[in-house]
Amino acid sequence: MTTATVDRAAAPAAADEFNPIQEGQRLFKEWYANLEQAKARDQKVANVFVMGNAIEILRSFDFQLVFPEINSLQTGVKKVSEQYLRESEDYGYSPDVCSYVKADVGLILRQQKHPAGTIPHADIAITSNMCSTFIKWGEIWERMLKTPTFTLDLPGQRAANWQVRRGDAQHMADAQWVEAQFRDLIERCEKITGKRFDPDRLAEVQGRVNRMVYHWNNVMALNRMCPAPYNA
């Protein structure tokens, strides 16, 4: 190894070099800080899951979003999940129940005190049939926190080798069914926030989501390389 190679290896990273770990930590802190301040800012809050959540509609009404799965996961990252799980099991939940759900129940029993900050109570919770646990989880919020829920019934595969193509009668029926639910959700959001639905605001939010998806797909495409940069 030459002296020049050693010098390059030992050289510190440039001050403006992107550090993904630090950036991720910053974004998490910023996210939880916004949640903690939501009620003081008179912002409405929605509980949503990582899929089947209609967040574009919610963000068009300026809801702050709580992802309970992420909250539960973060208790593990912070190495305190056992405390939350034990508290929910002492309350009566079986060890067989999903640990994400039990960590969230522990959070409720601790008055929403989370390692990253206090999680605000939601003004609405969005569940869906994409996971049966989502629906049961929403029922827990209804019982323990009196949180109103809105469940999306999203059409899925109904039989083996089931295929629906754009333009098919079944595709049109499914699209109309989902559209009707979105219209109901918009009406619910209008009542909760006191705001009128703004299609331009929705288009703005959707535009950002589409850009995020585009860049995410580009990142995932890197795994076509060999060796692949990601192991999962």
SVG drawing of the C-alpha trace seen along z (x, -y; Angstrom):
<svg xmlns="http://www.w3.org/2000/svg" viewBox="-69 -26 73 47">
<polyline fill="none" stroke="black" stroke-width="0.4" points="0.0,0.0 1.4,-3.4 1.7,-6.4 -0.9,-8.2 -3.4,-5.3 -2.9,-5.3 -3.4,-9.1 -6.7,-8.8 -7.9,-6.0 -7.2,-7.9 -8.6,-11.2 -11.7,-12.4 -15.0,-12.7 -15.7,-16.1 -17.9,-18.4 -20.6,-18.5 -20.5,-14.7 -23.9,-13.1 -24.1,-10.8 -27.2,-8.6 -27.1,-7.5 -27.0,-11.1 -29.6,-12.2 -32.0,-9.4 -31.6,-10.3 -32.3,-13.9 -35.4,-13.1 -36.7,-10.8 -36.1,-13.5 -37.8,-16.1 -40.8,-13.8 -41.4,-13.0 -40.9,-16.7 -43.6,-17.7 -45.9,-15.0 -45.2,-16.2 -46.1,-19.7 -49.1,-18.9 -51.8,-19.6 -50.2,-22.8 -50.3,-23.9 -53.9,-22.9 -53.1,-20.4 -55.3,-17.3 -53.6,-13.9 -54.3,-10.6 -53.2,-7.1 -52.2,-5.2 -50.5,-2.0 -47.6,-1.6 -49.9,-0.3 -53.5,-0.9 -53.6,-4.2 -54.8,-7.0 -52.2,-9.4 -52.4,-11.6 -56.0,-12.5 -55.1,-13.0 -52.0,-15.2 -54.2,-17.3 -56.1,-18.3 -52.8,-18.8 -53.1,-15.9 -50.0,-15.0 -49.5,-11.3 -48.7,-8.7 -47.4,-5.3 -48.1,-3.0 -46.0,-0.2 -43.0,-2.5 -43.6,-3.6 -43.5,0.0 -40.5,0.8 -38.7,-2.2 -39.2,-0.8 -37.1,2.1 -34.5,-0.1 -34.3,-2.0 -34.1,1.4 -37.1,0.7 -39.7,2.8 -39.7,5.5 -41.1,2.9 -44.0,2.0 -44.7,5.7 -44.7,6.7 -47.1,3.9 -49.6,4.9 -49.4,8.6 -49.9,7.7 -53.0,5.8 -54.3,9.0 -52.9,9.4 -51.7,12.9 -48.0,13.5 -49.3,14.8 -50.7,11.3 -48.6,9.4 -45.8,7.6 -46.4,4.4 -49.9,4.3 -48.8,5.0 -46.1,2.4 -48.7,-0.1 -51.0,1.0 -48.1,0.5 -47.7,-3.0 -51.4,-3.8 -51.0,-2.5 -48.0,-4.8 -50.0,-7.8 -48.5,-7.9 -44.9,-8.3 -42.5,-7.0 -38.7,-7.0 -38.8,-9.5 -41.4,-11.8 -45.1,-12.0 -47.3,-10.6 -50.5,-12.7 -54.0,-11.1 -55.4,-10.7 -58.5,-12.4 -59.1,-9.6 -57.5,-6.2 -57.4,-4.6 -57.5,-0.9 -57.9,1.5 -58.6,5.1 -55.0,5.5 -54.2,7.1 -56.8,8.4 -54.6,7.1 -55.1,3.6 -58.8,3.8 -58.5,5.4 -55.8,2.8 -58.3,0.0 -60.9,1.6 -58.4,1.3 -58.1,-2.5 -61.8,-2.7 -62.2,-1.0 -59.2,-2.5 -59.0,-6.0 -62.4,-6.6 -60.6,-7.2 -63.0,-7.1 -61.8,-4.7 -62.3,-4.6 -61.8,-1.2 -61.0,-0.9 -62.2,2.2 -59.7,2.7 -60.5,5.3 -57.9,8.1 -57.4,11.4 -60.5,13.4 -59.4,16.8 -56.4,18.7 -55.1,17.2 -57.5,14.3 -56.7,11.6 -58.3,8.1 -57.1,5.8 -57.6,2.1 -60.8,1.7 -62.4,4.9 -65.9,4.7 -64.5,6.0 -61.7,3.5 -64.2,0.7 -66.5,2.0 -63.5,2.2 -62.3,-1.3 -65.8,-2.8 -66.0,-0.9 -62.7,-2.4 -63.5,-5.9 -66.8,-5.9 -64.8,-5.1 -62.3,-7.9 -65.2,-10.3 -66.6,-9.2 -63.2,-9.7 -62.9,-13.2 -66.3,-14.1 -65.1,-12.7 -61.9,-14.8 -63.9,-17.9 -66.0,-17.5 -62.9,-16.8 -60.8,-19.7 -63.4,-22.2 -61.6,-22.6 -63.0,-22.2 -61.4,-19.6 -58.9,-21.2 -58.1,-19.1 -55.1,-21.3 -53.6,-20.6 -54.2,-16.8 -52.4,-17.0 -49.5,-18.8 -49.2,-16.0 -49.6,-13.3 -46.9,-14.9 -44.5,-14.7 -45.5,-11.1 -44.9,-10.2 -41.4,-11.7 -40.6,-9.8 -41.8,-6.5 -39.7,-7.3 -36.5,-7.8 -37.3,-4.8 -37.6,-2.6 -34.3,-3.8 -32.7,-2.9 -34.3,0.6 -33.0,1.0 -29.5,0.9 -30.0,4.4 -29.9,5.7 -26.2,5.2 -23.8,7.9 -22.8,7.7 -26.1,6.2 -25.8,3.2 -28.8,4.4 -29.4,7.7 -33.1,7.3"/>
</svg>
